Amino acid sequence: MVKKIICPNGVRIVHEKLPHVRSAAIGIWVKAGSLHEDATEAGLAHFIEHMLFKGTNERSAKDIAEQFDLIGGDINAFTSKEMTCYYTTVLGHHAKRAVAVLADMFLHSTFDQDDIEKEKMVIYEEISSVEDTPEEDVDEKLWSSMFRGHPIGRPVGGEEGTIATFTKKKIKNFLNAHYIPENVVISIAGNYDDDLLQTVIQLFGSYDVEKRIKVHDTSEFPVFHSSKICNVKDIEQAHFCIGYPGLTIQDPQLHDLILLDSIIGGTMSSRLFQEIREERGLAYSVYSYYSSYESTGAFVIYGGTSPERLPEAMKTAEDILRSIADEGITEKELFNAKEQLKGSFLLGLESTEAIMHRNGKQELILREHKSIDEVVGLIEAVTVESVNALARKLLGQDRAVAILGPQAVRSSD
């Protein structure tokens, strides 16, 4: 059962005790991602995530790494469009030590200018690695096309031009705007005692930022743009993405979309995988996915194939989507998708880290916690009729297409 504590300064602590395990997972969740950046800050949320590992007044970057190594734990972080998370998984009796280091990183990082300049080089390499991974590159190009002009369409990692301008002052201003207590959730799951909760309250329950900075307005609704872009790149394969407007994370039809995604391209038994890879051998990798945020969402198809087979692969994918929109799914497909989803959902909650992630994200974005039985009930309540209605609605809209590959892909533009 998930329990919640609200600290005097507004920090929320959600915790779920699992006495049958030996580990404890702890995460600091912040409502600060690429969506909250203005154009001059592109990549700043992700850059700050990196900088929190570079040292504090009391600990160097090496000290931070060694202290987690000494307790047999791991520490990691990620930045997305809507949030940043710093997290660790350790043995329960080491949880207080782990929290102390996390709090030091979160509250007392020095942001030394020399470290800032060195980390810029690291981020440049990370951006290059995305550009060297066509599957990721074409996806980012699709998002920038679907939501052009809006922060949600920009890459989380930013661009070299904006990253070059980052300074300690710019970092501090972003922290003072977004790393405020009411934007912070501490999520804990596993085997821990009440002393850990008191330690977390002491460390996080009274802090505030140095000076509140007016937040950049990101309330403008992201408008989906239909388009088709083709980028020539000196690579062997051709890669394509087809994107449709999706659903927000609060949409009551979200579970219909999750199951529709599974049927279209989310599993090895899906229509895309079976037809494009297994039956026709057109692609090694083909799948669909959905992304749902507070303000918008998208449903995306990806495929990678040889340039000469790109037209056939794309046409086959489009034929499958049209068939589902026109004729719908079957009872058997929905039953199989439900069983797969329930299985992956329940198996995904076998680890303390997965539970911590689920609870932290739900509190940060939704401020509510559905029980496992409630989630299973929502999955079971989905009908063929409701999925087919959603398929007609989503797949009947204008789409965006991004293609990446060698010169031969121009013929598909």
N, C-alpha and C positions, 0 to 999 in steps of 0.2 A: 504494500500500500504506500502510495506517495504522500509524504507529509510536507508541509510548507511552513517556513518561518519568514516573516518580513522584518528586517532589521530597522532600527530607528531612522537610518539614512535612506531607506528605500531599497536596499539590496535584498533580493529574494533568494532564499535557500530552499531547494527542494531535495528531499532525501528519501531513499527507499532502502530499508534494512533487509539484507539477505543473509541470515545467520548460517546458512548451510555452505557458504563459500569462504575462501580464505582471503580473497582480494577485496580491495576497495578502489573504485574509480571516482575521480574528482575532476570536475571541469568548471572553468570560468567562462561563462557565455556572455558575450557583449553584443548588443544590437548596433553593430557598426560594421558595415561591409561596403563593397563598391557602390551600392545603391545610394549610400549616404555621402558620396564625394561629389564636389563640383568638378568642372572640366579641368581646372588647374591642379586638382588633387588626385587625379586618376592613378590608382595603384597605391594610394597612401595607407589605406586600411591594411592591405596585405604587407606593405613595407613595415608598418608598426608591429605586426605579428612577428616578423623576423627580428626586429630590434629588441623585443622583450627577452630574447635569449642571449643578448650581447653583454649583459652585466649590469649590476646594481652598485649601490654605494658599498655594500658589504661582500658581494660575490662577483667574481669574474665569470665570463662565459664558460671557461673550463671548470670553475668551481661548481657551477650549476649542473653541468653534465656529470661531473664526478659524484656529486651528492646523490643524484638519482641512480647512477651505476652502483654506488655503495649499498643502496637499499634494494637492489635488484628490480627496480622499477623502470618504466619508460615514460618519457614526456614528449608531447607532440602538440601541434596546433594546426588550424586551418582557417582560411578566410573564404567566405562565399559572398554572394551578392547582398545578403541581408544580415550577416553576422560574422563574428570572429569567435573562435573557441580555443582555449588553452587547457590541455587535459593531461592527466597522468593516471596510470593504474599501478598500484603497489600492493604489497601484503598489508592486511588490515592494521597490524601493529606498527607499521611505518607511516600510516596515513597522516599523522600530525606533523611529522618531519616533512613530508611531501607538500602539505598545505603551506607550511611556513616558507618553503622555497618558492612555491607558486605565488604567494602573496607578495614576497619580496620582489619578484619579477614584475608583477602586475602594478605594484604601488611605488616602487623605488628604482626602476630602470633609469640609467643615467643618460642614455642617448648621446653618447660621446660623438663629436663631429667626425673624428677619424673613423670610428666604427660605422657611422652613417655612410661615409664615402666608400668604405670597403664593401659594405652590404649592397650598395648600388651595383657594384660589379657582379655580385652574386645574383641579384635580381635580373640584370641584363642577361646573364647566362640562362636563367630560368625561362625568360621570355623566348630566348633563342631555342630552347629545348621544345617549347610548344610549337614554334614555327617549324621545327624539324620533325614534328609529329603530325603528319597530314590529317589524321583523324581528329585531333584536337584543333588544329588550325582551321579546318573547314567548318567545324562547329562554331568557333568564335566568329568566323566571318558571317555565318548564318545569323547569329544573335545580333551582331552589329548591324545587319541588314533588317532583321525583323523589327528591332526597336531602335532604329537610328535616331540619334539626337537625344536619347534618354540614357541616364546612368546605367539602367539595368541591361542595356545592350553592350556596354563596354566590357573589355576583358578585366577580370578581377586583378590580374597582375599589373595592369596599367601599361604605360608606354614609356619608352626611354626618354622622350622629351619632357614629360612631367616628372618622372623619377629623378632626373638630373637636377631638378629645382628643390628637392626635399632638403629641409634643414631642421635643426632641433626646434626652432620656433614654429615651423609649420606642423611638426609632429605634436608639439604641446598644444597648439590651437585645436587640432583635430581631437586630441584626448579630452580637452576641456569642453568640447562640444558634444562628444559622443560617449566617452568612457565615464559617464556620470552614474552615480549609484542606482538610479531608477532604471537604467539600461542594462544592469548587470544581474545575472542569475548564477548562483553557485549550485551545481548539481552533484549529488553524492549518491552512489549506489554500491552496496556490498556489505562486508562485515566490518562494522565500525562501532564505536561506543559513543556515549553522550558527550564525553570529553572532546571528541573531535568537533561536534557541533558547536560547543562553547568556544573552541579555538577559532573556528571559522567566523563566528559572530564577533569575537574580539578583533580579529584581523581585518575583516571587511565591513563590520557593522557600523562604523563611525567615520569612515573616510569620506572625503569630498575632493572635488577637483580644485585646483588653485584659483581659477577664475572662469566662470561660465561664459562660453562663447556662443553667440547666436548660431543656431543650427541652419545649415543649408537646406532650403525647402525642396524636398523630394516628393511632395504630395501630388505633383502633376501626374495624371494617369498615363502610363506608358501606352502609346498608340502602336498597334501592330501594323507593319507595312508589308504589303505583298510586293515581291520583287524577284528578280533572277539575276544572279551575279556569277561570273565565271572568271577564275583567277588561274593564269598559266604559271606553272612552277616546274622546275626541272626534277621531276620525280617519275617513278615507274608507273605507279597506279593512278587511277582516277578515283576521286572521292566525292560523294555527293550527300547533301543533307536537304531534306524537305521539311519545312516547318509550318505548323498551323497554330492559330491562337488556342491557348489551353484554358485551364481553370485556375482560379485563385485557391490558396490553401484552405480557405474557409468555405468554399463552394460545397453545397450539400450533395452534389453529384461527383465529388472527388473519387469515391470508391468505384463508381461506374467507370471513371477514366482509368484508374489503376488496373482494373480488370480488362478494359478494352486494350490498354497498352500491352498487357500480357498476351492477349489473343493475337494482336497484330504483329508484334515483334519483340516482346519482352522475354521470351523463353525459347528453348530449342524446339519445342513443338508448335511454335507460333507459325502463322501463315507466311510471313516474310521469310523466316529461316527455312521452312520446309520447301517453299516454292523456289526461292532464289538460290539458296545454297544446295539443298539436298536434291531437288528434282532437276534443276537446270544447271547447277554448277557455275553460276554466274559470279559468285562472290564468296570469299572466305569469311568476311565479316559483314553482317547485316543485322540491324536491330532497330528497335524504337525505344524512346524514353519520354517521360513527361517531367516537366519542372513546374512547380506551383509555388507562388510567392504571395505575399499579402495583397499586392496590387495587380498582379497579372500572372500569366502562365503560358506555357508553350508545349506543344506535342511535336516531337521530332523523329524523323526517319533518317537513319544513316546507312550508307553502303560503300564498300570499297571494291573496285573491280579493275579490269584492264581497260585502257582507253577505248579500244575497239568494241568492247562489250558494254560500255557505259549506256548507250541509248537503250539497249534491250533490258539492262538491269533496272534503269529508271522507269521504263514503260511497264515492266512487270510489277514493280513496287506500286506504281500509280494505279494499275489495273486491280491490284489487291485492295487498295484503299477504296477505289470506286465500287468494287464488289461489296465491301462491307457497308459502305454508305447506302448503297441501293438495295441490297438483299439482306443485310444484317448478319448477325452471328447465330450460331446454333446453341441449343440447350447443352449439348455435350461439351462444346467449347467453353461455355460459361461455367459448367460444373468443374471441368478440369482446371480452369483458371482460378476458381475459388479455392480448390484444394491446394493448388500450388501456392497461392498467396497466403492462405492460412498457415501452411507449413513453413514458408520462408519467414513469415512474421514471427511465429512462435519460436522457431529455431534461432532466429536473430536475437532473441531475448535471452539466450542461454548464458551470455557473458555480462559481467558487471559493467564493462565499458559500453556495451550496446544499450543497456538499460539507462545508464547515466546520460548517454547521448539523446535517447528518446525523451527522457524527462526534461532535460535541459532545453531542448529545442521547443518542446510543447509549451513549457512555461514562458520562454522568451517571446515566442510568436503568438501563441494562442491563449496563454494564461489559463489553460484548463488541462485536465489529465483524464483521458478516457481509460477505463480499465481494459484488461485484455478481453474479457467477456463482451464488453461494449463494442470493441473494435471487430471482434469476430461476428457479432450480431449485425454490424453495419455491412460487413462483407456478405453475409448470408442474405441480407435483405435486398441485394441487387438482383434485378430481373433481366431477362432477355430484352423485354420491352424498353426498360430504362436505358440499357446499354445501347440498343439500336437507335433510340431517340437521340442520345448524345452523339453517336457516330454520325448520324445524318447532320446534326448541327455543326459539329467541329469540322468534319471532313468536307462539308459543303461550302466552307468559307474559302476566301482567297488564301493562297499559300505563299511562302517565300522559299526560294531555292538557292543553294550555294553549291558550286562545283569547283573542285581544285584538281589540277593535274597537268600533264605535259601539253604541248602545243595542240595535240590531237583533240583535246576536249573542247576546243573552240567550236567544233562542228555541232556540239550539243547546246551551245549558247543560244 
